Amino acid sequence: MKTFAALLPCVALLHHVAAQGGYLFAVDPKVASPSTSMIDSETASAIIARRRSLTADRQLGIVEDRLLEEINAYGGYQAPLFREDQTGEAPGKLFIRISGVDMQINDFDTAMPDLWIQEPAKDLLTDFKAIPNRRQKDFTCEYIVPPSLNAPNSKGVEVIFSYPLGNERLCLASVEIPNIPIILSLYGYLPTNPSEVKTKLPSLIRILKHLSASENVESTVLLLPSKLSKTSDKHAHQHHARTPETSEEEPLDLPSATPKDTLSLDNTASSNASKNFTLPSALPACFTSQSACENTTNLCSGHGSCYQAHANCFKCRCGTTLVRVNEDGTKKTVQWGGAACQKKDISTPFILFAGFGVVMTALIAGAIGMLFNMGSQELPSVIGAGVAGPKAGK
């Protein structure tokens, strides 16, 4: 029994080594890791979001020091916060994602991955798609690159190239992208299917390091296995950055609810919301999905509901809570506001009170001014004319 107990850690280690996980290569001057670190799918998603500069609509709920160090070490170039960004310093970005790569960690030889993703989730396969209209959002030109001129129908290979717009007014046309020098130098080294990854990966990493040194290009290579796990509930509730994968339906355009309907919907949400939930200190302006909005805001604090404001942007629509019904039939309600409907909306009472105060102040000031003007006017001469001074006695 003692021998069997001693062998259990070894069996668990062999299980991890034999597992087919995901692998992340971060090619930029900042990363110089001598060994491969193991991370979970949630941390990998946060790192890729930073390297793709797509963190504006994401809520990072990771608080562990080790994971934050990994994100900072492999997150790539970040624009300075307290000075204007010099566009010449911002690098171009290559994002290469190859799915169906069933390799074990001991299958890598000369090109070892920087990060080993344990149990990668399906979100890593569907997130981080190319955004053609990024120029209007953050002055970034982004394109889908054909994986190979010789094999345009490559399977499981996705290449995205982006660069800062800088002082130029327009982005390059899509037809020009396959012919620019950076992309031309990439052809021939890029695998056309998952089976070529093992043989072409070393040369691909070498050319990406060359582009990093000579062309200021920051590259991210993500290898995903054919079998991916679903996002666990643990990550959804612990980090609030990603939610379990569910089939989302298109929202229906419903007419605006009447006050009565709003009250009933809000009371239903209050019953489903958790009472022991603590909201994050910072909430994003938009959420990427309705489930992310509901989980992060605790169903809009039970005072509203999440809705799709526009493409890839979900927000809370705050409602009204019924406090009491008076004897005369009138109702006392509270209007909620804030990013998570966590604050009482006192704008209407404040406007009424402030408006009343301003009007009363103006009336009092006007009355005082009128009295002052009346007192400073001289009396007419007719009144003084009928008054005679005293006469001297004879």
Long-range contacts (C-beta under 8 A, 24 or more apart in sequence): 16-118, 17-104, 17-105, 17-106, 18-104, 19-104, 19-118, 19-119, 20-102, 20-103, 20-104, 20-225, 20-227, 21-105, 21-116, 21-117, 21-118, 21-119, 21-120, 21-225, 22-116, 22-117, 22-120, 22-124, 22-222, 22-223, 22-224, 22-225, 23-101, 23-103, 23-105, 23-108, 23-113, 23-115, 23-116, 23-117, 23-222, 23-223, 24-48, 24-74, 24-113, 24-114, 24-115, 24-116, 24-117, 24-220, 24-221, 24-222, 24-223, 25-111, 25-113, 25-114, 25-205, 25-208, 25-219, 25-220, 25-221, 25-222, 25-223, 26-51, 26-74, 26-76, 26-114, 26-115, 26-219, 26-220, 27-205, 27-208, 27-209, 27-212, 27-218, 27-219, 27-220, 27-221, 28-76, 28-77, 28-91, 28-212, 28-218, 28-219, 29-212, 29-213, 30-73, 30-76, 30-77, 31-73, 31-74, 31-114, 33-73, 33-74, 33-114, 35-112, 36-105, 36-112, 36-113, 36-114, 36-115, 36-116, 37-70, 37-114, 37-115, 37-116, 38-115, 38-116, 38-118, 39-67, 39-70, 39-115, 39-116, 39-117, 39-118, 40-117, 40-118, 40-119, 40-235, 41-117, 41-118, 41-119, 41-120, 41-121, 41-123, 41-124, 41-229, 41-231, 41-235, 42-235, 42-239, 42-241, 42-242, 43-67, 43-70, 43-71, 44-115, 44-117, 44-120, 44-124, 44-222, 45-121, 45-123, 45-124, 45-127, 45-241, 45-242, 46-71, 46-241, 47-71, 47-74, 47-75, 47-115, 48-95, 48-124, 48-127, 48-128, 48-220, 48-222, 49-128, 50-75, 50-76, 50-78, 51-75, 51-76, 51-93, 51-95, 51-218, 51-220, 52-93, 52-95, 52-128, 52-160, 52-162, 52-220, 53-93, 53-138, 53-140, 53-162, 54-128, 54-131, 56-138, 56-284, 56-285, 57-284, 57-285, 57-286, 57-287, 57-288, 57-312, 57-313, 58-241, 58-284, 58-288, 59-240, 59-241, 59-280, 59-282, 59-283, 59-284, 59-287, 59-292, 59-296, 60-239, 60-241, 61-238, 61-239, 61-240, 61-241, 61-280, 61-296, 62-239, 62-241, 70-115, 74-114, 74-115, 76-218, 76-220, 77-218, 87-164, 87-165, 87-166, 87-167, 88-166, 90-164, 90-166, 91-212, 91-216, 91-217, 91-218, 92-161, 92-162, 92-163, 92-164, 92-182, 92-215, 92-216, 92-217, 92-218, 93-160, 93-161, 93-162, 93-163, 93-217, 93-218, 93-219, 93-220, 94-159, 94-160, 94-161, 94-182, 94-186, 94-208, 94-211, 94-217, 94-218, 94-219, 94-220, 95-128, 95-158, 95-159, 95-160, 95-161, 95-162, 95-219, 95-220, 95-222, 96-157, 96-158, 96-159, 96-160, 96-190, 96-204, 96-219, 96-220, 96-221, 96-222, 97-125, 97-128, 97-157, 97-158, 97-221, 97-222, 97-224, 98-156, 98-157, 98-158, 98-191, 98-194, 98-197, 98-221, 98-222, 98-223, 98-224, 99-125, 99-156, 99-158, 99-194, 99-224, 99-226, 100-155, 100-156, 100-194, 100-224, 100-225, 100-226, 101-156, 101-194, 101-197, 101-223, 101-224, 101-225, 101-226, 102-194, 102-225, 102-226, 103-197, 103-198, 103-223, 103-225, 107-198, 108-201, 109-202, 110-202, 111-201, 111-202, 111-204, 111-205, 113-223, 119-229, 120-224, 120-225, 120-228, 120-229, 121-228, 121-229, 121-230, 121-231, 121-232, 121-242, 121-245, 122-228, 122-229, 122-230, 122-231, 122-245, 123-231, 123-242, 123-245, 124-222, 124-224, 124-228, 125-224, 125-228, 128-160, 129-160, 130-160, 134-162, 135-165, 135-171, 139-164, 139-165, 140-164, 140-165, 141-165, 141-171, 141-172, 143-172, 143-174, 143-177, 145-177, 145-178, 145-183, 145-186, 146-178, 147-190, 147-192, 148-187, 148-190, 148-192, 149-178, 149-187, 150-187, 150-192, 151-192, 154-191, 154-192, 154-193, 155-192, 155-193, 155-194, 156-193, 156-194, 157-190, 157-191, 157-192, 157-193, 159-186, 159-190, 181-215, 182-211, 182-215, 182-217, 185-210, 185-211, 186-211, 194-226, 197-223, 236-295, 237-295, 240-280, 240-292, 240-295, 240-296, 242-292, 243-289, 243-291, 243-292, 243-295, 244-291, 246-291, 248-289, 248-290, 248-291, 251-290, 251-307, 251-308, 259-320, 259-333, 262-319, 262-320, 263-319, 263-320, 263-321, 263-322, 263-333, 265-305, 265-319, 266-302, 266-303, 266-304, 266-319, 266-320, 266-321, 267-321, 267-322, 269-299, 269-300, 269-302, 269-303, 269-304, 269-305, 269-319, 270-302, 270-303, 270-321, 271-302, 272-299, 272-302, 273-298, 273-299, 273-300, 273-301, 273-302, 274-298, 279-340, 279-342, 283-339, 283-340, 284-339, 285-313, 285-315, 285-339, 286-312, 286-313, 286-314, 286-315, 287-313, 287-314, 287-315, 288-312, 288-314, 289-314, 290-314, 296-340, 297-339, 297-340, 297-341, 298-340, 300-340, 300-341, 301-336, 301-338, 301-340, 301-341, 301-342, 302-341, 303-336, 303-341, 303-342, 304-336, 304-341, 315-339, 316-340, 316-341, 318-345
